[in-house]
């Protein structure tokens, strides 16, 4: 897997390159050919060191990627178990260390799985399998963060 991340430069004049008006904008190009813009949080004390909040922050993309990784696993595990899964949403909330490096210290994942006739035990098992065996992002973040999960099952 490869990715190239480039600073778009000090683009505070609202020009055409990068994210207009942000001094801390970055463009990631993935090995699969997709692009993602990231921006920093505004810094009132030193605006030249902050972003303009025009795109996700880098750590938000880490959290989003973790949610995508585990949701992918849960859906795939349920489908492979021949369950009639029709939807899966995971809401993540996190806490980070107050000092650098500001790693994730707590992550709560709440899954909402929609389907027909899916036993709660199958959802519980799919989440556990994702977190214990398959989801690289969750397993990696589990080295610094206490990760907890919950779920609800909606009959559809």
TIRO-180462 format. One record per residue (C-alpha): residue number from 1; y, x, z. Coordinates in pm, whole numbers, plus 50000, padded with zeros to 5 digits. Layout:
// residues N
i:c2:c1:c3
NUM:Y:X:Z
...
//
This chain:
// residues 156
i:c2:c1:c3
1:50000:50000:50000
2:50343:50129:49912
3:50701:50022:49965
4:51037:50180:49886
5:51336:50090:50101
6:51683:50187:49980
7:52018:50157:50148
8:52247:49971:49913
9:52543:50175:50039
10:52865:50102:50219
11:52941:49790:50019
12:53222:49644:50227
13:53441:49544:49933
14:53217:49261:49819
15:53109:49439:49499
16:52802:49363:49292
17:52548:49609:49433
18:52336:49513:49733
19:52446:49244:49970
20:52819:49175:49929
21:53022:49254:50238
22:52751:49443:50431
23:52759:49809:50524
24:52398:49800:50647
25:52205:49626:50371
26:51869:49757:50246
27:51656:49662:49948
28:51278:49692:49982
29:51063:49705:49671
30:50693:49655:49740
31:50403:49812:49559
32:50317:49469:49422
33:50658:49451:49253
34:50847:49218:49486
35:51185:49275:49645
36:51322:49186:49984
37:51678:49225:50106
38:51734:49313:50472
39:52062:49333:50660
40:52166:49443:51006
41:52328:49239:51278
42:52708:49250:51291
43:52853:49507:51532
44:53189:49385:51665
45:53266:49717:51833
46:53197:49924:51519
47:53187:49698:51210
48:53112:49997:50986
49:52780:50040:51172
50:52674:49678:51150
51:52556:49435:50891
52:52702:49104:50785
53:52402:48883:50877
54:52347:48802:50509
55:51971:48861:50507
56:51685:48890:50758
57:51697:49182:50998
58:51415:49437:50961
59:51244:49333:51287
60:51263:48968:51180
61:51066:49064:50870
62:50805:49232:51092
63:50773:48910:51295
64:50760:48696:50979
65:50497:48922:50825
66:50287:48891:51140
67:50309:48513:51121
68:50210:48519:50755
69:49919:48754:50822
70:49768:48541:51099
71:49836:48205:50928
72:49663:48338:50614
73:49360:48432:50825
74:49346:48098:51005
75:49359:47898:50681
76:49102:48121:50510
77:48861:48110:50806
78:48885:47731:50825
79:48836:47695:50449
80:48535:47927:50456
81:48395:47709:50733
82:48425:47417:50489
83:48687:47243:50703
84:48934:47010:50532
85:49249:47203:50625
86:49565:47064:50469
87:49843:47250:50645
88:49910:47536:50881
89:50238:47634:51041
90:50289:47900:51303
91:50608:47925:51506
92:50666:48266:51660
93:50900:48349:51944
94:50939:48698:52079
95:51100:48920:52335
96:51194:49282:52280
97:51251:49577:52510
98:51613:49609:52619
99:51631:49983:52550
100:51539:50189:52246
101:51290:50173:52096
102:51331:49796:52117
103:50966:49714:52052
104:50826:49365:52084
105:50707:49312:52442
106:50605:48945:52418
107:50511:48728:52123
108:50413:48361:52150
109:50249:48199:51847
110:50217:47822:51828
111:49999:47697:51542
112:50012:47345:51402
113:49704:47283:51191
114:49676:46966:50984
115:49353:46842:50834
116:49071:46591:50839
117:48794:46605:51093
118:48858:46964:51202
119:48719:47027:51549
120:48961:47191:51792
121:48694:47453:51860
122:48709:47560:51493
123:49086:47612:51512
124:49054:47800:51839
125:48784:48021:51687
126:48987:48087:51370
127:49291:48195:51574
128:49076:48418:51796
129:48905:48578:51495
130:49241:48647:51333
131:49380:48807:51647
132:49069:49000:51748
133:48936:49116:51412
134:49133:49043:51094
135:49512:49035:51136
136:49628:49395:51112
137:49984:49305:51212
138:49883:49115:51526
139:49639:49384:51633
140:49901:49653:51575
141:50176:49468:51763
142:49932:49394:52043
143:49962:49762:52138
144:50312:49699:52278
145:50339:49321:52312
146:50161:49060:52518
147:50059:48813:52246
148:49976:48457:52346
149:49873:48165:52129
150:49863:47789:52147
151:49786:47524:51890
152:49792:47159:51811
153:49570:46980:51565
154:49707:46692:51359
155:49468:46453:51185
156:49584:46385:50831
//
